[in-house]
């Protein structure tokens, strides 16, 4: 059976990508111009553009005024339409390593906002869990979670430096089956910037979230802050109405 040869632009894309990943084209360095690449590979400039277009979509390069085509760090893709699962599982699917540092874990009285979001009495106890999540050893996400104590007695026995919050909740009480998240673009304050190794006022993705059980009981209220320059988000839209 004949094996078709890959299109030339795919071969060029793979060769340039290999050079980026090996460090031959270093981060923040400029690629050769389209003209230089077309001469190097013996192809037309439109063929080179096809290869560069793929690299650009995947986040490996960026065209900049006055500099040309610059090698960049691909952004970490977060998918919010594939179901409720742990951050570790999401990142593993994308080929990233993940670790966590617990900055605070305690029980406290629910404040007005937390009580309202979780439908609790104002004097009810909640767990407050604050974590810094690392992706490929770089600080990437700052997470503040509130969970009602009444549904998950014993949650404070878990070590969330190494264990998943949602997995622990499922072991102790009703499992999380769905979540809603609300996205805003904000500027990092001094504390957030220090934690995420950013400059104050750099852009961040800020989410507020609610996680629910199968009985539609809200069991986690969260504030989640992602580094703006390191992440991108994929929202899958389903069941679109037919075009009229």
LOVOTI-877784 format. One line per field, with one value per atom (N, C-alpha, C): x, y, z; residue in one letter; atom name. Coordinates in steps of 0.001 Angstrom, whole numbers, plus 500000, padded with zeros to 6 digits. Layout:
X = (X,...)
Y = (Y,...)
Z = (Z,...)
res = (A,...)
atom = (CA,...)
//
This chain:
X = (500847,500000,500885,500551,501323,501071,502135,502017,502230,501215,501316,502292,503115,504068,503320,503753,503133,503294,502308,502457,503719,504307,505583,505443,504313,504179,504127,503577,503562,504985,505757,507155,507920,507683,508374,507922,506610,506077,506766,506864,507463,508949,509623,511052,511291,510507,510659,510291,509214,508798,509911,510530,511626,512768,513043,514109,513740,512454,512003,512130,511665,511672,513077,514001,515389,516175,515615,516309,517137,517153,517879,517283,515962,515283,514834,515571,515330,514103,513541,512399,512754,511856,511990,512990,513514,514362,513501,514064,513336,513632,512585,512778,513360,513983,514350,513113,513312,512173,511543,510331,509664,510535,511162,512031,513195,513809,514937,514487,513338,512839,512465,511881,511516,512754,513832,515090,515692,515642,516224,515525,514195,513443,513155,513491,513273,511810,511020,509580,509155,507891,507361,507035,506905,506548,505151,504144,502843,502934,503831,503999,504586,505557,506132,505072,504218,503179,502214,501921,501049,501661,502954,503641,503658,503954,504011,502629,501585,500222,499883,500312,500059,500813,502064,502866,502263,501726,501092,499833,498999,497773,498078,499178,499536,500299,500587,501192,502706,503350,504816,505491,504780,505363,504332,504830,503953,504587,503815,504331,504210,505320,505347,505942,505359,505863,507300,508089,509483,510423,509878,510760,510675,509522,509340,508616,508945,508289,509104,508493,509199,508746,509702,509394,508796,507620,506912,506634,506247,505870,504409,504079,502667,501854,500638,499776,499180,498887,498271,496778,496266,494847,493997,492969,492009,490690,490157,488897,487786,486734,485653,484383,484444,483212,483219,484260,484403,483944,483359,482867,483633,483128,483764,484805,486044,487097,488209,489163,490181,491127,491734,492733,493871,494257,495341,495017,493775,493362,493372,492822,492801,494207,495124,496483,497236,496999,497651,497257,495998,495543,496304,496738,497486,498996,499406,500820,501624,500949,501638,501745,502791,502912,502297,501719,501003,501432,501551,501760,501006,500822,500058,500762,500571,501005,499809,499484,498389,498912,498290,498679,497868,496638,495772,494703,494434,493329,492814,491566,490992,489471,488823,487371,487095,485993,485632,484135,483596,482201,482065,480988,480731,480424,481123,480753,479496,479010,477722,477717,478800,478849,478875,479711,479820,478505,477884,476615,475535,475504,474502,474725,475971,476273,476010,476262,476114,474810,473946,472638,472796,473660,473941,473446,473293,473047,474341,474204,475372,476385,475952,476884,477408,477115,477564,479065,479658,481082,481347,482409,482872,484373,484840,486276,486729,487814,488445,489787,489945,491157,491750,492982,493667,494901,494982,496087,496718,498001,498718,499043,498559,498750,499872,500758,501888,501677,502037,502024,503439,503992,505379,506321,506062,506880,506797,505862,505680,504338,504296,503012,502041,500833,499915,498507,498038,496661,496616,495882,495644,494168,493896,492528,492129,490961,490391,489028,488870,487647,486976,485644,484840,483895,483903,483113,482372,481051,480300,480793,481060,481533,480474,479202,478142,478043,478432,478339,479590,480707,481971,482772,482218,482991,484250,485359,486616,487446,486972,487730,489080,489144,490388,491480,491174,492196,492991,492552,493222,494369,495351,496507,496352,495919,495637,496870,498032,499266,499394,498746,498923,497609,496475,495203,494232,493299,492295,491130,490708,489575,488304,488006,486766,486765,487913,487985,487724,488313,488085,486625,485995,484583,483726,484060,483296,483452,484609,484832,484070,483807,483199,481706,481235,479852,479421,478435,477952,479025,479130,480143,479713,480687,480428,480147,479032,478662,478607,478533,478556,479047,479435,479940,479613,479481,479351,480525,481000,482115,481828,482148,481940,483300,483580,484900,484914,485966,486257,487732,488066,489458,489780,490840,491210,492714,493143,494564,495014,496184,496694,497026,496543,496983,498364,498937,500320,500468,499492,499578,499493,498509,498352,499568,500064,501230,502438,502630,503760,503617,502407,502179,502365,501900,501947,503171,504118,505368,505082,504279,503900,504251,504010,504135,502759,502637,501325,500697,499404,498585,498691,499477,499420,498028,497625,496288,496198,495058,494754,493332,493096,491732,491194,490092,489515,488146,487996,486732,486140,484820,484103,483336,483264,482662,481795,480833,480006,479997,480199,480134,478912,478214,476946,476968,476112,475886,474785,474502,473444,472071,471945,470686,470647,471607,471677,471944,472616,473060,474451,474600,475913,476805,477980,478850,480275,480538,481829,481638,482154,482214,483679,484104,485533,485844,487044,487660,488926,489061,490178,490848,492146,492885,493996,493962,494958,495872,497140,498063,497531,497457,496905,497768,499072,499956,500223,499845,500207,499052,497842,496680,495769,495053,493939,492833,491601,490452,489645,489227,488436,487018,486041,484632,483941,483454,482776,481284,480731,479319,478604,477572,476855,475398,474736,473299,472953,473756,473441,472165,471326,470124,470513,469719,470041,469972,470827,470806,469517,468905,467648,467936)
Y = (498809,500000,501244,502209,503431,504300,504862,505768,507182,508017,509371,510182,510942,511806,513000,513407,514558,515798,516687,517954,518686,519426,520091,521068,521768,522750,522057,520836,520075,519667,519252,518901,520105,521270,522485,522871,522781,523052,522165,520876,519944,520236,520634,520915,522178,523223,524451,524191,523422,523088,522331,521379,520620,521551,522544,523512,524400,524725,525510,524684,523439,522589,522199,522138,521802,523009,524205,525422,526040,525440,526049,527405,527492,528781,529063,529897,530109,530971,530834,531641,533117,533886,535331,535703,534713,535024,535145,535687,535866,534727,534244,533267,533965,533208,533790,534337,535263,535834,534795,535087,534185,533951,535011,534883,533939,534098,533235,531789,531595,530234,529581,530357,529783,529359,530138,529750,528525,528485,527366,526049,526093,524859,524607,525565,525387,525360,526206,526254,527707,527889,529233,529856,531175,531852,531473,531285,530814,529477,528586,527303,527529,528431,528775,529386,530239,530889,529865,528807,527760,527105,526832,526224,527179,528453,529440,529670,529564,529747,528695,527457,526399,526701,527076,527395,528565,529536,530683,530265,529427,528967,528174,527428,526618,527411,528679,529550,529537,528936,528854,530094,530856,532070,533187,534414,535575,536630,537168,538223,539567,540291,541562,542651,543833,544963,545278,545590,546003,544870,543723,542611,541443,541211,540055,538942,537697,536536,536051,536123,535861,534515,533760,532485,532780,532189,532453,531160,531315,530169,529835,528625,528288,528445,528948,529121,527783,527691,526494,526550,525545,525563,524940,525675,525206,524964,523745,523408,523322,524126,524172,523499,522783,522196,520682,520081,518627,517914,518653,518023,518505,518139,518530,517483,517883,516972,517788,517117,517821,518575,519610,520397,519497,518536,517629,516814,516311,515523,516377,517600,518497,518755,519055,519381,518161,517000,515775,515481,515758,515540,516425,517591,518508,518268,517250,516907,517730,518342,519190,518501,518828,518376,519431,518982,519876,519614,520665,520529,521650,521517,522505,522823,524040,524451,525028,524453,524972,526173,527322,528538,528741,528203,528330,527254,526587,525628,525663,526132,526273,526243,526134,526311,527705,528303,529639,529849,530897,531252,531774,531381,531873,533368,534154,535569,535700,536921,537134,536618,536869,536439,534921,534275,532818,532172,532690,532139,532251,533394,533588,532616,532483,531638,530166,529733,528319,528028,529032,528877,528385,529055,528684,529763,529392,530390,531164,532398,533270,532781,531955,531491,530083,529523,528161,528124,526983,526786,526314,526857,526405,526153,525285,525140,526226,526897,527830,527231,526952,526340,527275,527697,528593,527880,527767,527027,527820,527581,528066,526853,526830,525684,525997,525030,525175,524279,524768,523980,523995,522803,522675,523509,523456,524078,525602,526191,527638,527989,529003,529385,529839,529274,529515,529908,529354,529586,529783,530786,531047,530753,529819,529327,529491,530067,530214,529526,528464,527657,527670,527639,527552,526364,525477,524242,524108,523840,523708,522526,522757,521683,520599,520991,520028,518889,519134,518080,517196,517687,516965,516923,516310,516193,515359,515850,515138,515619,516621,517126,517693,518206,518813,517786,516495,515464,515218,515794,515569,516555,516104,516937,517407,518647,519148,519703,519501,519665,518546,517411,516227,515578,516020,515370,516336,515773,516546,516887,518144,518561,517821,517779,517136,515638,515008,513584,513371,514218,514107,514341,515304,515578,514378,513727,512553,511386,511302,510217,510447,511706,512032,512337,512725,513159,513217,514055,514129,514642,513987,514345,515572,516301,517418,516862,517284,516788,517881,519129,520224,521490,522457,523707,524845,526034,527249,528159,528879,529809,531111,532210,533530,534204,534628,535132,536648,537232,538661,538827,539870,540257,541329,541123,542076,542344,543292,543573,543008,542393,541763,542809,542570,543430,542974,543662,543384,541977,541536,540204,539114,539221,538218,538198,539372,539454,538763,538946,538309,536787,536293,534850,534216,534903,534344,534797,535429,535869,536782,537798,538772,540175,541142,542540,543079,543852,544416,545120,544927,545484,544699,543609,542712,542084,541689,541123,539712,539422,538074,537712,536402,535890,535573,536200,536006,535338,534190,533453,533399,533537,533086,531842,530862,529595,528997,528206,527410,525979,525025,523609,523002,522105,521562,520034,519460,518017,517687,516401,515985,516493,516855,517394,518919,519498,520957,521718,521046,521725,522312,523619,524246,523816,523261,522730,523304,524162,524867,526214,527249,528591,528944,529452,529654,530951,531450,532538,531948,532075,531445,532491,532670,533670,532993,533161,532588,533687,533350,534263,534563,535839,536202,535781,535944,535691,534207,533357,531937,531022,531543,530674,531151,530198,530500,529501,529841,529039,528610,527353,526774,526526,527159,526979,526290,525094,524347,524657,525040,525386,524266,523720,522587,522943,522076,522213,523592,524054,525328,525204,526227,526160,526186,525564,525581,526987,527259,528571,528732,529883,530121,530662)
Z = (500000,500000,500000,499155,499083,500314,500855,501987,501472,501640,501133,501974,501303,502006,502602,503776,504414,503546,503571,502848,503301,502396,502691,503863,503959,505042,506408,506461,507710,508087,507118,507386,507923,507317,507761,509172,509399,510744,511781,511510,512465,512664,511613,511726,512557,512300,513087,514549,514768,516137,516862,516184,516801,517184,516351,516652,517839,517957,519111,520386,520333,521525,521960,521010,521349,521841,521637,522040,520945,519769,518648,518303,518378,518331,519755,520456,521891,522139,523339,523749,523651,523051,522855,521769,521044,519896,518642,517587,516338,515370,514723,513652,512433,511534,510239,509541,508617,507896,506973,506504,505566,504334,503862,502685,502980,504158,504518,504696,505303,505494,504165,503255,501954,501184,501266,500617,501289,502644,503387,503049,502966,502718,501243,500397,498963,498583,499234,498962,498792,498410,498241,499598,499646,500890,501388,500500,500999,501743,501296,501990,503378,503465,504771,505676,505102,505900,506498,505749,506274,507506,507442,508583,509775,509508,510586,511195,510378,510876,511933,511709,512699,513988,513868,515053,515832,515110,515761,516504,515881,516540,517798,517786,518946,520008,519710,520717,520757,519737,519755,519190,518386,517805,517826,517693,517661,516771,515830,514958,515658,515730,516441,515559,515655,514884,515297,514318,514490,514882,515298,515681,514725,514152,513291,514030,513708,514310,515501,516696,517952,518522,519056,519711,521088,521370,522620,523370,524637,525466,525209,524766,524537,525812,525665,526824,527253,528532,529094,528817,528135,527768,528858,529251,530238,529517,529617,528958,529989,529813,530791,530296,529184,528658,528683,529227,529154,530413,531369,532584,533800,534970,536224,536595,536643,537055,537697,538290,539042,538123,538689,537973,537508,538370,538024,536769,536686,535521,534268,534368,533214,532685,533591,533176,532648,533249,532776,531333,530990,529618,528628,529105,528254,528334,529114,529195,530178,531151,532128,533486,534220,535606,536516,537635,538547,539981,540753,542193,542892,544201,544964,546274,546730,548061,548788,549950,550766,551552,551332,552038,553311,553330,554494,554429,555548,555631,557061,557212,558552,558453,559616,559678,560230,559740,560187,559956,560528,560296,558863,558212,556861,556907,556051,555972,555119,554949,554288,552854,552120,550726,550610,551412,551373,551788,552855,553323,552250,551563,550513,549351,548911,547756,548045,549278,549641,550376,550457,551125,552569,553322,554711,555658,556906,557943,558176,558621,558746,559779,560738,561767,561496,560302,559999,559723,560069,559856,558423,557857,556536,556608,555727,555525,554547,554881,553956,553550,552266,551729,550679,550908,549978,549450,548133,547513,546372,546183,545008,544159,542924,542047,541056,540898,539982,538764,537596,536369,535802,535623,535159,536033,537338,538385,538418,537668,537673,538323,539210,539814,538736,538760,537653,538094,539239,539670,541184,541611,543027,543294,544222,544435,545899,546113,547455,547439,548240,548236,549600,549577,550794,550662,551658,551624,552952,552939,554191,555029,556298,557175,557358,557359,557687,556682,555430,554416,554372,554892,554724,556020,557089,558332,558095,558607,558427,557261,556536,555385,555805,557045,557518,557805,557659,557839,556560,555464,554176,553974,553223,552887,551441,551275,549934,549229,549837,549072,548041,548342,547496,547058,547604,547300,546647,545877,545170,546091,546075,546899,546484,545195,544749,545038,544942,545275,546770,547587,549034,549376,548730,548979,548602,547496,547058,548026,548689,549650,550955,551284,552579,552505,551341,551225,549780,549460,548080,547125,545971,544982,544177,543705,542800,541408,540820,539493,538425,538840,537872,538553,537742,538288,537335,537896,537093,537430,536430,536644,535914,536556,535984,535803,534593,534239,534157,534739,534592,534282,533567,533381,534408,535171,536206,536141,536954,537109,538456,538464,539677,540732,541972,543067,543524,544478,544887,545457,546253,546860,545812,544917,543860,542944,542610,541730,542356,543650,544326,544311,544553,544585,543210,542171,540822,540034,540711,540081,538894,539178,538156,538636,537760,538129,538496,539594,539927,538734,538586,537497,536195,536175,535018,534938,533748,533552,534135,534760,535255,534835,534717,534545,535936,536294,537627,537488,538148,538129,539530,539611,540792,540366,541264,540872,541964,541520,542418,541909,542824,542477,543148,542410,542868,542879,543727,543735,542728,542581,541652,542091,543375,543882,543840,543102,542924,544214,545148,546364,546118,546330,546192,547347,547041,548096,548038,547071,547070,546394,547055,546480,546364,545202,544992,544261,544531,543780,543157,541846,541145,540256,540424,539656,538860,537544,536637,536094,535940,535257,533854,533509,532213,531044,531169,530032,529807,530751,530669,530294,530250,530079,528961,528401,527520,527827,527453,527857,526640,526687,525608,526112,525485,525832,524664,524901,523847,523886,522736,522636,521900,522535,521963,521702,520912,520643,520104,519145,518524,517699,517684,516848,515377,514508,513082,512528,511539,510903,510116,510246,509519,508126)
res = (X,X,X,X,X,X,X,X,X,X,X,X,X,X,X,X,X,X,X,X,X,X,X,X,X,X,X,X,X,X,X,X,X,X,X,X,X,X,X,X,X,X,X,X,X,X,X,X,X,X,X,X,X,X,X,X,X,X,X,X,X,X,X,X,X,X,X,X,X,X,X,X,X,X,X,X,X,X,X,X,X,X,X,X,X,X,X,X,X,X,X,X,X,X,X,X,X,X,X,X,X,X,X,X,X,X,X,X,X,X,X,X,X,X,X,X,X,X,X,X,X,X,X,X,X,X,X,X,X,X,X,X,X,X,X,X,X,X,X,X,X,X,X,X,X,X,X,X,X,X,X,X,X,X,X,X,X,X,X,X,X,X,X,X,X,X,X,X,X,X,X,X,X,X,X,X,X,X,X,X,X,X,X,X,X,X,X,X,X,X,X,X,X,X,X,X,X,X,X,X,X,X,X,X,X,X,X,X,X,X,X,X,X,X,X,X,X,X,X,X,X,X,X,X,X,X,X,X,X,X,X,X,X,X,X,X,X,X,X,X,X,X,X,X,X,X,X,X,X,X,X,X,X,X,X,X,X,X,X,X,X,X,X,X,X,X,X,X,X,X,X,X,X,X,X,X,X,X,X,X,X,X,X,X,X,X,X,X,X,X,X,X,X,X,X,X,X,X,X,X,X,X,X,X,X,X,X,X,X,X,X,X,X,X,X,X,X,X,X,X,X,X,X,X,X,X,X,X,X,X,X,X,X,X,X,X,X,X,X,X,X,X,X,X,X,X,X,X,X,X,X,X,X,X,X,X,X,X,X,X,X,X,X,X,X,X,X,X,X,X,X,X,X,X,X,X,X,X,X,X,X,X,X,X,X,X,X,X,X,X,X,X,X,X,X,X,X,X,X,X,X,X,X,X,X,X,X,X,X,X,X,X,X,X,X,X,X,X,X,X,X,X,X,X,X,X,X,X,X,X,X,X,X,X,X,X,X,X,X,X,X,X,X,X,X,X,X,X,X,X,X,X,X,X,X,X,X,X,X,X,X,X,X,X,X,X,X,X,X,X,X,X,X,X,X,X,X,X,X,X,X,X,X,X,X,X,X,X,X,X,X,X,X,X,X,X,X,X,X,X,X,X,X,X,X,X,X,X,X,X,X,X,X,X,X,X,X,X,X,X,X,X,X,X,X,X,X,X,X,X,X,X,X,X,X,X,X,X,X,X,X,X,X,X,X,X,X,X,X,X,X,X,X,X,X,X,X,X,X,X,X,X,X,X,X,X,X,X,X,X,X,X,X,X,X,X,X,X,X,X,X,X,X,X,X,X,X,X,X,X,X,X,X,X,X,X,X,X,X,X,X,X,X,X,X,X,X,X,X,X,X,X,X,X,X,X,X,X,X,X,X,X,X,X,X,X,X,X,X,X,X,X,X,X,X,X,X,X,X,X,X,X,X,X,X,X,X,X,X,X,X,X,X,X,X,X,X,X,X,X,X,X,X,X,X,X,X,X,X,X,X,X,X,X,X,X,X,X,X,X,X,X,X,X,X,X,X,X,X,X,X,X,X,X,X,X,X,X,X,X,X,X,X,X,X,X,X,X,X,X,X,X,X,X,X,X,X,X,X,X,X,X,X,X,X,X,X,X,X,X,X,X)
atom = (N,CA,C,N,CA,C,N,CA,C,N,CA,C,N,CA,C,N,CA,C,N,CA,C,N,CA,C,N,CA,C,N,CA,C,N,CA,C,N,CA,C,N,CA,C,N,CA,C,N,CA,C,N,CA,C,N,CA,C,N,CA,C,N,CA,C,N,CA,C,N,CA,C,N,CA,C,N,CA,C,N,CA,C,N,CA,C,N,CA,C,N,CA,C,N,CA,C,N,CA,C,N,CA,C,N,CA,C,N,CA,C,N,CA,C,N,CA,C,N,CA,C,N,CA,C,N,CA,C,N,CA,C,N,CA,C,N,CA,C,N,CA,C,N,CA,C,N,CA,C,N,CA,C,N,CA,C,N,CA,C,N,CA,C,N,CA,C,N,CA,C,N,CA,C,N,CA,C,N,CA,C,N,CA,C,N,CA,C,N,CA,C,N,CA,C,N,CA,C,N,CA,C,N,CA,C,N,CA,C,N,CA,C,N,CA,C,N,CA,C,N,CA,C,N,CA,C,N,CA,C,N,CA,C,N,CA,C,N,CA,C,N,CA,C,N,CA,C,N,CA,C,N,CA,C,N,CA,C,N,CA,C,N,CA,C,N,CA,C,N,CA,C,N,CA,C,N,CA,C,N,CA,C,N,CA,C,N,CA,C,N,CA,C,N,CA,C,N,CA,C,N,CA,C,N,CA,C,N,CA,C,N,CA,C,N,CA,C,N,CA,C,N,CA,C,N,CA,C,N,CA,C,N,CA,C,N,CA,C,N,CA,C,N,CA,C,N,CA,C,N,CA,C,N,CA,C,N,CA,C,N,CA,C,N,CA,C,N,CA,C,N,CA,C,N,CA,C,N,CA,C,N,CA,C,N,CA,C,N,CA,C,N,CA,C,N,CA,C,N,CA,C,N,CA,C,N,CA,C,N,CA,C,N,CA,C,N,CA,C,N,CA,C,N,CA,C,N,CA,C,N,CA,C,N,CA,C,N,CA,C,N,CA,C,N,CA,C,N,CA,C,N,CA,C,N,CA,C,N,CA,C,N,CA,C,N,CA,C,N,CA,C,N,CA,C,N,CA,C,N,CA,C,N,CA,C,N,CA,C,N,CA,C,N,CA,C,N,CA,C,N,CA,C,N,CA,C,N,CA,C,N,CA,C,N,CA,C,N,CA,C,N,CA,C,N,CA,C,N,CA,C,N,CA,C,N,CA,C,N,CA,C,N,CA,C,N,CA,C,N,CA,C,N,CA,C,N,CA,C,N,CA,C,N,CA,C,N,CA,C,N,CA,C,N,CA,C,N,CA,C,N,CA,C,N,CA,C,N,CA,C,N,CA,C,N,CA,C,N,CA,C,N,CA,C,N,CA,C,N,CA,C,N,CA,C,N,CA,C,N,CA,C,N,CA,C,N,CA,C,N,CA,C,N,CA,C,N,CA,C,N,CA,C,N,CA,C,N,CA,C,N,CA,C,N,CA,C,N,CA,C,N,CA,C,N,CA,C,N,CA,C,N,CA,C,N,CA,C,N,CA,C,N,CA,C,N,CA,C,N,CA,C,N,CA,C,N,CA,C,N,CA,C,N,CA,C,N,CA,C,N,CA,C,N,CA,C,N,CA,C,N,CA,C,N,CA,C,N,CA,C,N,CA,C,N,CA,C,N,CA,C,N,CA,C,N,CA,C,N,CA,C,N,CA,C,N,CA,C,N,CA,C,N,CA,C,N,CA,C,N,CA,C,N,CA,C,N,CA,C,N,CA,C,N,CA,C,N,CA,C,N,CA,C,N,CA,C,N,CA,C,N,CA,C,N,CA,C,N,CA,C,N,CA,C,N,CA,C,N,CA,C,N,CA,C,N,CA,C,N,CA,C,N,CA,C,N,CA,C,N,CA,C,N,CA,C,N,CA,C,N,CA,C)
//
